[in-house]
Amino acid sequence: MKYIITPFIALLLCTSTLALAQAPNLEAMDIVTKSIPDGPIARVGEVNINKLDFILLYRSELNRFAVEKPDVTLKDFDRVQIGKYCTAVLIEHELLYQEAKRNNLSVSKDMVDKQAIAQFERLQKSFSASAEKPVSESAVLDRLGYTQRSQINDEIERGMLIKLIRNNIIKEHGESISAESVEKVYEKNKSILVVPDRIHLRQIFIKADRKDEPSRAAAKKKADAALDQLFSGQRFEKIAKEVSSAPDAKRGGDMGFLPMKAIPEFMHEPIKGLQKDDITDVFESDFGYHILQLVDKKESKAITKEKALAGIRGQMAKHQSDEAVRDYCDRIIEGGTKVKVFLELDENLARVGVDPKN
């Protein structure tokens, strides 16, 4: 049972701090969410993988794609590939966890407790900031679907055991990356190894339905009022928190540093010629009305050869490590652990006339 990660999926794994100009509609019933069965999405041995875990991971990967490719519309085939990747990740984790328990691996209780406390405090702080008021322990647990704090410890321990056995597999497999192979990749790609132009923006976004004229008129009026407040000297962050519909509103509209290619096309013209701290006029898009402030710019620069080689080696090592772990999981399955997938993604692609192999 090979888990193939395509270049498309590899893109989704890149760490990013980019912000969306508009939140993606993760609740929309797409071809993957329509395929989710009422029961488990898969079974590993005698253990079910529940659909909630799948949904949370799938939404996370959709978000990651939307951040990396804000101007690209996902097709059914792409969504299915993301769904298959999420299924494979959950199966792999369960296989590794069961193997760790079978081999009597253990982690320090003190370390588990320490990480669980830190994780809970981070979540409580995050939830409180989002709600703009203190969130109780019971409310945090309820949001997580837990009834007691010990369940967080269980999840932390599970994650640590998976990481432990994964590291053991990688260590046993070893690394076989020659300097020549790294140099070859560098020479082939050095012309594109640059840090792109980046821009740091804040935004105020007033959502409006293009087909609803009263809605757009009200949104335009609200945006104009926000611009008047900015021109009267009020801080951009304050107004964004009060009126913006964007997911970054609670951060004062801070979109962070973005490569120019990640900026939606409709924003390119309004920000042309802006200097630091300049604010655009209100401008319109299909989504509603926008006001942007330029915080800073960073010009593109070449990556040093030393840094590039280190990055290439790191990616090659990760690829080898992932292959080693997948091969290990394949051997577990070949040894008798049964894996059953109930999420019929390829079948649904075929039903809508898309070849899952293309």
N, C-alpha and C positions, 0 to 999 in steps of 0.2 A: 504494500500500500504506500506508494510514493507520494510525498507531499511536495509538489513542484511550486516554487515561488517564481512567478514570471517577472520580467523587468517592470511591468505595470505595478505589480504588488510590491516590488522592491521600493518603488517610489513612495508607496504609502508608509513604508517603515522609516523614512527619513524624519529625524527630529526637526520640529519647526516651531517657531514662536509667532508665526504670521497670524493676523487677525482678519476676520471676514468682514466684507462691507455689508453683507446681509446674511442672517442665519439661514442655513439650508433647512428645507422642510423635511426633517428626519421622520416625521410622523406619517408622511405620505405612504400609501400602500403601493410599494413597488413590487417587482417580480420576486424579490427575495422574501420580503415580509409576507407576501401572499402565500409563499410556499411553506411557512413555518407551521409545523403540525401542532395540534393541541397538547400532545405529550412531549416527551424528550426529543431533541433534535438528533441525538446519537446515543449509542450505548457502548461503553468500553468494559468488557468483561461483564460484571453484574452491576456496574455503576452507570446510571443515566446522566447525560449532560443536558441540563434543563434549558428551556428556550430563553429564559431571562438572561442567563449568562451569554448566550449567543446574541441576543438583541442588543445588550450593552456593548459588546465588542463590535458588532456590526455598525452600530451608530457611531462609535468612536472612529472606525475606519472611514466611514462616509465623511465625517467631520474632517479627518486628516486629508482626505482627497480634496474636499472643498477648499481647505486652506492652501494646499499645494497647487491646485489648478482651479482658481476661482472662476475662470472664464469657460471651463469645459463642462458640458452637460453629459452626465453619466448615461451610457446606454445600458440596455438590459444585460448585454454580454458582460460589461464591466462590473455591474452590480453582482452578477452571479459569480464572477471571479473573486470579488471581495468576500462574498458569502462563503465560497468554498475555502478561501484562505482562513477565515474566522473559524470555520468548522474544523479545519486541519489543526489550527493552533490549540483549540480546546481539547481535541482528541489527543494531541501530542502531550499536552500538560497532564491529562489524566493518566496516560500510559506511564509517564515519567514518575508521577506521584505514586502510583501503584507499585512500580518497580522499586522506588525508594523505600517504601514500607516493607516490601518483600525482602529487601536486603538489610532491613533493620537499621537504616540510616537515621540519624537523629541530629537535632540542633539544640543549642543552649536555650533553656527555658528563660533565663534572664535576658538573652538577646531577643527572644520572641516578645517578652513582656515590654521591653524597651521600645521595640519597633511598633508594637501595637499601640502603646500610649502615644508615641509621636504621631502615628497615622491618625488616631482618633482626634488628637488636638488639631492637626492640620485640617481635617474634615470639618470639625466643629467651627474652626475659625473661618473656613471658606463658606460654610452654610450661613454663618452669622453675618458675614459681609454681604452675601447675596440677599439675605432677608432684611438687612439693615437693622437688625436687632439680635440680641443674644438668643442662640438656639440651644435648647436643653439637651442633655445626654439622651433622654428617651426619644426626642425628636430626631436626633442624628441616627440613632439605631433604627428608628422607623423608616427613615429615608433609605437606609442601607438594606432594609428587609430583614433586620435582625431583631431579636427579642432581648439579647443580653450581650454585655461587653466581651464575654469569653469567645463569642463567635468571630470577633475580629482577630483574636489571638489564634484561633484555629486557621483562619485564612492566611494570616502572616506565616504561621508554621508551615502550612502547605506550600506557600510560595518559596520559602527558604529551602524546603526539602527538594522542590523541583530544581531550584537554582543549584543546590549542592550536587545532585546526581548529574545534572547537565554539565557542570564544571568537571566532574569526575570523568565523564565520557569524553569530553574535549581533551582533558589532560592525557587520558589513556591513548587517544587517537594520535596525539602529537600534531605538530605543524610542519608542513613541507612547502615552504614558500622560498624560492631562490631569489637572490638579489637581481639576477638576470631577468626573471619573469616580471618583477616589479618595475624594473627599468624599461622593459619592453612596453608595458602598459603606459608608463609615463610618456615615453617618446611618441606613442600613438595618439595621446590625448593632450599633450602639453599646450597646444595652441588654444584649447578651450578651458584650461585650468586657471580661471580667474574668478575673483570675488566680484559679482556684478554690481552695477550702480544700485544703491539702496536709498530709500527715502523714508523718513519718519513723519507720520501724519497723525493728526487727531481728526475725528469726524463727528458731525451731528447728522443723523439720518432720521427723516420723518417718513414713515412708511405710508404708501397710498396705492390704491388699486387704479391702474391706468384706465380701466373701463368704467370706473365710478367717478363721474365728474364732481359731484358734491364732496366725495372723499378727497379728491386731489385738490380742490379749492381750499378745503379746511387745512390740509397738510401744507399747502403753499403759504397760507396765512400764518400757520404756526412756525414755519421755517423763517419767514420774513421777520416775525416777532423776535425769534431767537437771534437773527442777525442784528436787529436793532439793539438788543441787549448787549451783544458783543461790542458793537460800535460805541455803546455808552460806557464801556470800560469794564464790564463784568468778565470774569475769567471763563475761558472756553470750557475748562473741565467742569465747572459748576453748571453751566447751561446744558452741556452734554448729559450730565447725570440727571438733570431734571426733565429733559424733553426728548432725548434721542431714543430711537427704536432699535439701534444696532446692539449686538451682543456685547460690545465693548463699552457701553454707556456707563456701567458701574466703575469703569476705569477712567472716567472722564473723557471717553471717546478715543482713548489712546490705542492706535492700531499697531504701534511698535515699528521697528525698522523692517521694511519690505523691499525685496528686489523689485525693480520697476516692472518686470514681467508679471509679477504677482498682483500688481495694481489693476483693478478692473478697467477696461478700455474707456468706459464713459468718464472716468476720473482724469484721464491723461491730459485732455485739453484744458480743463479748469485749473490744473496745478502748474501749467507751463508758466515759466517766468516768476514764480513765487520766490520771495526771499524769506529768510528765517523769520518765523512768527507771523508772516502774512496770512490773511484769511481770504478765502474765495467769496464771491457772491453766492447766493442761493442758485443751485443748478438742478436740473431735472434729469431723472433716469426712468427706466421702465418700472423701477421699484418704488420711486417716490422722489423726495427732495433732499439735497445734501448741502452741507457746508463743510469745508475742509480747512485745516490750519497746518502749515508747514512747520514742523518742529526742527528738523535737521536733514542734511543730505550727506551721503558718503559716496565718493566716486569709486568706480571699479578699479581694482588693482590685481596684478598678477600674483598668484600663489607661489611662494618660494619653492624651489625644487625639493628642499629638505622636508618641508611641510607636506608637499604633494606626495612624495614617496612614502611618508609615514601614513598618510591617509589611504593611499592605494594598498599598502601592506595590511592596514587595518581592515579594509573591506574584503580583501582576499582571505584574511584569516577568519573573518566572520562567516564568509561563504563556506569555507572548509568546515568550520565548527558546526554550522547549521546542517551541512550534509552528513557529518558524523552522527549528530543527534537523530536525524531522520532515519539513517541506516540502522541505528540502534533500535529505534521504535519499530522499524520493519521487522527486525529479528524477534522482537517481543511478540509481534503478531504471528510471525511464522512459527513461533514456539508454542502457539496455542491460544493466546489471548484473542478473543473474538471482538471485532469492532463492527458495529452495525450503524449505518447512517440513515436516518429517517427523513432528512431534508432533501427533497427531490428537486435540486436546482437545475441540473442538465435536462431533466425531463420537461421541466416547465419552459426552458429555452426552446426545446424542440417543438413544444405545443404552439409557440408563437412564431414558428418558422425560422428560428435562428440556430445555426449549427454550432453546438457547444465546443466543437473542436477548432473553430475559426475565431 
